[in-house]
């Protein structure tokens, strides 16, 4: 979590509080985590593995451990801007 740009400035106590309220979700390879155009629900941080981010069907980024996505839907009510698999 300390490598995540949204959380890297938090001290140990704040980071512990944040982790305590997070929920673990597991996905299988190839499964869509979020889908472009759907209503967003969470901010995700990769604990392990990788995922691909697609915008209009084109691969735009690959995320790895510590990286996150979904921050726009947590900031305000919006539809998901890209598919993450």
C-alpha distance (Angstrom), angle and dihedral (degrees) to the residues before:
residue distance angle dihedral
X1 . . .
X2 3.79 . .
X3 3.81 89.5 .
X4 3.83 91.4 57.3
X5 3.81 110.7 102.5
X6 3.82 92.5 -137.1
X7 3.80 93.9 53.1
X8 3.81 107.0 28.6
X9 3.82 93.6 97.9
X10 3.82 94.5 54.2
X11 3.78 119.0 108.1
X12 3.80 120.9 -127.7
X13 3.81 95.5 -92.8
X14 3.81 94.1 49.7
X15 3.79 91.3 45.8
X16 3.80 91.0 50.6
X17 3.82 90.9 51.4
X18 3.79 90.5 50.2
X19 3.79 94.0 48.6
X20 3.81 90.3 48.7
X21 3.82 91.5 61.7
X22 3.81 95.5 44.6
X23 3.80 122.6 99.0
X24 3.79 124.7 -142.7
X25 3.79 117.8 -125.3
X26 3.79 124.5 -176.6
X27 3.80 124.6 -152.8
X28 3.79 131.6 -172.6
X29 3.79 122.6 -127.4
X30 3.81 111.3 -81.4
X31 3.81 94.7 18.8
X32 3.82 116.8 128.9
X33 3.80 110.0 -118.3
X34 3.79 94.0 -173.3
X35 3.80 128.2 0.0
X36 3.80 127.3 -139.9
X37 3.80 110.3 -107.8
X38 3.81 96.0 21.6
X39 3.80 124.5 112.6
X40 3.81 109.6 -88.4
X41 3.78 121.1 -125.8
X42 3.82 114.0 171.0
X43 3.77 147.0 17.7
X44 3.81 109.6 -118.5
X45 3.81 129.2 -152.8
X46 3.80 119.3 -169.9
X47 3.78 111.9 -124.8
X48 3.80 91.4 -179.0
X49 3.78 141.2 -10.9
X50 3.79 127.8 29.1
X51 3.78 137.6 -85.4
X52 3.79 134.3 -164.4
X53 3.80 125.0 -129.1
X54 3.80 117.0 -146.6
X55 3.81 126.4 -168.5
X56 3.81 114.8 -166.9
X57 3.82 88.4 -15.0
X58 3.82 95.6 -54.4
X59 3.81 121.5 114.0
X60 3.81 107.7 -116.0
X61 3.82 104.2 165.7
X62 3.78 143.6 2.2
X63 3.81 116.0 -142.4
X64 3.79 124.9 -152.8
X65 3.80 137.7 -175.5
X66 3.80 113.2 -36.0
X67 3.79 95.7 16.1
X68 3.79 120.8 115.6
X69 3.79 141.8 -158.7
X70 3.79 138.2 -173.5
X71 3.80 95.6 61.7
X72 3.81 93.2 132.5
X73 3.80 93.0 60.3
X74 3.81 90.8 51.0
X75 3.81 92.4 51.5
X76 3.80 94.2 54.7
X77 3.78 140.0 -17.8
X78 3.79 106.2 -75.6
X79 3.75 138.6 139.0
X80 3.79 117.9 -99.5
X81 3.81 110.7 -85.5
X82 3.82 97.9 -155.1
X83 3.79 142.3 14.6
X84 3.81 117.0 -109.3
X85 3.78 118.7 -159.9
